[in-house]
Amino acid sequence: RRPDLLFVVPRPRRIVPWTAALRRMQRVTRWVDPTYLRNRLVCISLSQSSFIGEEFQTDPSGLPPVFPRDQCERWDVDALRGAAAQHPHQRGLWIFPGALSPDACADITSAVERLTGGHRVQGEQGVPVRAAAEKPPPAAPPAEEAAWEWLSYGHARWMVPLQPAGGVCDAFARGPLSELHSHGCTDARSWPSLGSLGCGGGEALRALEGLPASAMADGFRGRPPLFLQLQRLQRGASIGAHVDQHQQGGRAIMTAVVSGGGSDVRVGGVSFRVATGDVYALEGAARDSVDHEVYHGDEDRLSVTIRYGGRGDEDPYPYPR
């Protein structure tokens, strides 16, 4: 045997031109959305404290526990299309699949684009950040704005406030709402009013404001609307587990998915999937006793959240007055 046959002579390493490497990367990114991937990674990193808290529960604050997603009861809401329903076990959790028609969703989407000047964002591309309200806010109300730009609040999430169709309660605006950081602590009396929003989008939103009083009467009849929040959530991003603030958050909450549905929501130990046009709502135990969160979706999501007040002695709340 020849000794040199025991050794393998390595072939010269082939250098891949950068143009070929770029083409390979482009083929990969056709199947991977970098925006989605970035948002997923950021939100996963931000949620690590929740994961650790499930294993090492040292927080004595008494907040409700975060339910692991794979241990939740799955609520099949597809069978409920066409009517509102309350969850049989998690009282105060409501769903109304398909409450908004495709035309209503399209009208609202167009109205939001006009209201925000083509989705302008405060603090970006020369758009100024709206000033916080004076402390304390003056008795004389400021002029109502006709437009309002998005405000970044959290990762890949933007908010725009609206007064209800009947106008915001003055005491509420000068009190709790002047400390609402998700809207820059601005004077709520200057927010655009739903009553002044024209075209089909304004009509659809005004109909939506009155929807829960009739469709979910057991939980919402007699509750006056306090204010509205338009929300954008970019694909891959999520809204972490939380219980809404008592003072600013109102006593009952309704959210309608206007576009980019197809994501899961968890309320306490119940999870369900929402689609474009679906409405879900929280009151009573579902609002106060358990937390809720919105999981990531594959599309950019536009939603409308409307917050409502109390029902007198049955569910007391000082606003509106």
Secondary structure, 3 states (H helix, E strand, C coil): CCHHHHCCCCCCCCCCCHHHHHHHHHHHHCCCCHHHHHHHHHHHHHCHHHHHHHHCCCCCCCCCCCCCHHHCEECCCHHHCCCCEECCCCCCEEEECCCCCHHHHHHHHHHHHHHCCCCCECCCCCCCCCCCCCCCCCCCCCCCCCCCCEEECCCCEEEEEEECCCCCCHHHHHCHHHHCHHHCCCCHHHCCEHHHCCHHHHHHHHHHHHHHHHHCHHHHCCCCEEEEEEEEECCCCCEEEECCCHHHHCCEEEEEEEECCCEEEEECCEEEEECCCCEEEEECHHHHCCCEEECCCCCCEEEEEEEECCCHHHCCCCCCC
